[in-house]
């Protein structure tokens, strides 16, 4: 059996399509992250475009967030059980359907339904990373993971100016047709290039666990994302938030006692996995704090302390962070192979702290915001590359899809929390100018401090992650 396994590995190293597999999964990752910046250029205009209240149009963003958070860990388990490529194709098809529904919809209901279906595509990235572990030679896995992880920033960074350009030159529904076309191309490429998954986890899918996780997450994320609108201490916010927490506590009790759980919480509770997931929350918060604060300060009029850039101009200043992530991906893989992903995560946290520290001291010129965004790109490029590597070194191969999905969920919790908290901070410091609320410099400073503190938390978590052998090295008797 060992000789046969070695022959299979040699065949994999000679597979001419390995580079193509990585490229296709990278394109899929960029498509996934593009969905989150798709409606940014029209977000402030949605009440007018959809003839609805601002409270109602906020669901255009919230629906995508909720769907992504719920579907990502569940799709990871489905990928482990029924084949990762198959589930990637299902997620892509769901995203295409959602894009077409939104493209044809003149009203808010169809847009919200379409955006919710688009959120399914977020599960493609953790599944793609798990596919890499299954099909690539071990010497290529780290670099490939770094590249796929970088697409989380690249897709958003490149997608923002593209979305801004489309909305300025054409009808806003064209955004959804672009998304549908991109999704269709990725679907065909995955079907053509990515091999069928042969590593499967036997057993029965935990429908009760999936329902419990969905209800609990929706409750918590609704409280976080809508707290600013509903009021943080309103009955609705407290009921959904506390209710979500209680449901997740009962869900955890159930998952520890069922024979075939949706997520193996004992694996998730291992020290390297737990600390990596906590660092993911902090990293996600730190990233999204910059996504909210930097574009706003760039677009504010000069008369109120901003730089007066257009949306496209601001996008071009923010865009280099994604390009830096892509450029650094091969170096991330080499660092991980040489010294391990723990140091990579530490370097990423330090770069994020440097970015926010730099901004707190120097933020009077556009070039200074540009430099800060480059540092953000370094931090997220290293940090996001390190986290799936740390996860996959600490879990059995049969758990990679679910474990990566859970890690992606924690990143989403970080970004959701940042969106709510930083927005609240900026709103509380705002002053009214010509009937419009304008965030003050103190509010921006506070948001930069919050981003830096989150990066510090990620650094502390990274420092305490144990440096150990991989799961397979610790359990050599298990089949490969």
Secondary structure as the mmCIF struct_conf table of DSSP 4:
data_model
#
loop_
_struct_conf.conf_type_id
_struct_conf.id
_struct_conf.beg_label_comp_id
_struct_conf.beg_label_asym_id
_struct_conf.beg_label_seq_id
_struct_conf.end_label_comp_id
_struct_conf.end_label_asym_id
_struct_conf.end_label_seq_id
HELX_RH_AL_P HELX_RH_AL_P1 UNK A 2 UNK A 14
TURN_TY1_P TURN_TY1_P1 UNK A 16 UNK A 17
HELX_RH_AL_P HELX_RH_AL_P2 UNK A 18 UNK A 37
TURN_TY1_P TURN_TY1_P2 UNK A 38 UNK A 39
HELX_RH_3T_P HELX_RH_3T_P1 UNK A 40 UNK A 45
HELX_RH_AL_P HELX_RH_AL_P3 UNK A 46 UNK A 50
TURN_TY1_P TURN_TY1_P3 UNK A 51 UNK A 51
BEND BEND1 UNK A 52 UNK A 52
HELX_RH_AL_P HELX_RH_AL_P4 UNK A 54 UNK A 57
TURN_TY1_P TURN_TY1_P4 UNK A 58 UNK A 58
HELX_RH_AL_P HELX_RH_AL_P5 UNK A 59 UNK A 82
HELX_RH_AL_P HELX_RH_AL_P6 UNK A 84 UNK A 104
BEND BEND2 UNK A 107 UNK A 107
HELX_RH_AL_P HELX_RH_AL_P7 UNK A 108 UNK A 118
HELX_RH_3T_P HELX_RH_3T_P2 UNK A 119 UNK A 122
HELX_RH_AL_P HELX_RH_AL_P8 UNK A 123 UNK A 135
BEND BEND3 UNK A 136 UNK A 136
HELX_RH_AL_P HELX_RH_AL_P9 UNK A 138 UNK A 169
BEND BEND4 UNK A 170 UNK A 170
TURN_TY1_P TURN_TY1_P5 UNK A 172 UNK A 173
HELX_RH_AL_P HELX_RH_AL_P10 UNK A 174 UNK A 193
BEND BEND5 UNK A 194 UNK A 194
HELX_LH_PP_P HELX_LH_PP_P1 UNK A 195 UNK A 197
BEND BEND6 UNK A 203 UNK A 203
HELX_RH_AL_P HELX_RH_AL_P11 UNK A 207 UNK A 230
TURN_TY1_P TURN_TY1_P6 UNK A 232 UNK A 233
BEND BEND7 UNK A 234 UNK A 234
HELX_RH_AL_P HELX_RH_AL_P12 UNK A 235 UNK A 257
BEND BEND8 UNK A 258 UNK A 260
BEND BEND9 UNK A 262 UNK A 263
HELX_RH_AL_P HELX_RH_AL_P13 UNK A 265 UNK A 268
TURN_TY1_P TURN_TY1_P7 UNK A 269 UNK A 269
BEND BEND10 UNK A 270 UNK A 270
HELX_RH_AL_P HELX_RH_AL_P14 UNK A 271 UNK A 299
BEND BEND11 UNK A 300 UNK A 300
HELX_RH_3T_P HELX_RH_3T_P3 UNK A 302 UNK A 304
TURN_TY1_P TURN_TY1_P8 UNK A 305 UNK A 305
BEND BEND12 UNK A 306 UNK A 306
HELX_RH_AL_P HELX_RH_AL_P15 UNK A 311 UNK A 339
HELX_RH_AL_P HELX_RH_AL_P16 UNK A 341 UNK A 361
BEND BEND13 UNK A 364 UNK A 365
HELX_RH_AL_P HELX_RH_AL_P17 UNK A 366 UNK A 392
TURN_TY1_P TURN_TY1_P9 UNK A 393 UNK A 393
BEND BEND14 UNK A 394 UNK A 395
HELX_RH_3T_P HELX_RH_3T_P4 UNK A 397 UNK A 399
HELX_RH_AL_P HELX_RH_AL_P18 UNK A 400 UNK A 428
TURN_TY1_P TURN_TY1_P10 UNK A 429 UNK A 429
STRN STRN1 UNK A 431 UNK A 433
TURN_TY1_P TURN_TY1_P11 UNK A 434 UNK A 435
STRN STRN2 UNK A 436 UNK A 438
HELX_RH_AL_P HELX_RH_AL_P19 UNK A 441 UNK A 463
TURN_TY1_P TURN_TY1_P12 UNK A 464 UNK A 464
BEND BEND15 UNK A 465 UNK A 465
HELX_RH_AL_P HELX_RH_AL_P20 UNK A 471 UNK A 474
TURN_TY1_P TURN_TY1_P13 UNK A 476 UNK A 477
BEND BEND16 UNK A 478 UNK A 478
#
